[in-house]
Amino acid sequence: MALIQSTAEHGPLALWSLPQSRRPELMDDPALGEADHVHALRALARINTVSRTAAQIAAAVARMARQTPRTGTDRPLLVVDVGCGGDCDGGRRRQLLRA
């Protein structure tokens, strides 16, 4: 697979981006054994730690929160973590509390 080269078209992380894949996610397969699933989640957590995923997401959420007009209701900004392995929630929370 070729890497996407145009940072102007695809943003600052474009060199790390791969073309979209439509293959089924192995971790979503009900037949995947528990040990393999736990192993995959731990590997994903290591990748998220090394790539500073929680910090990057927290920075983007903080930017969105600052740019979103307040309506006077003071409702909190809700963030839904879908498909991130669940390990980023605590890191994101700590980062956002500092923002």
Phi, psi and omega in degrees: 000138179274141176283149175285127187260338188275103178289331179295321183277327189242006176093178188292338180262016185301325181294341179263357184272139174251155176302150181299140178246140179256013179286146178298145179282124182297325181292342178272356182285119180300339181278352180294129181293154183300318181298319178294322180293315178298317178300316180295319179296321178293320177296318178297320178298319178296316179299315180297324178292310182296322183273000180056042183303313182300317181295320180293318179293317180299319179297318179293320179294317179298318177299314179299317181297319179292328184273348182276123179299137177282138182259359182091351180273344181053032176289142180289153173282124181264136179239127179251123179266109180241119174076024180253005178087348177083349184280347183275343186303310182296316179296319179296317181299313180299317180297317183290327178294332177280339186286000000 
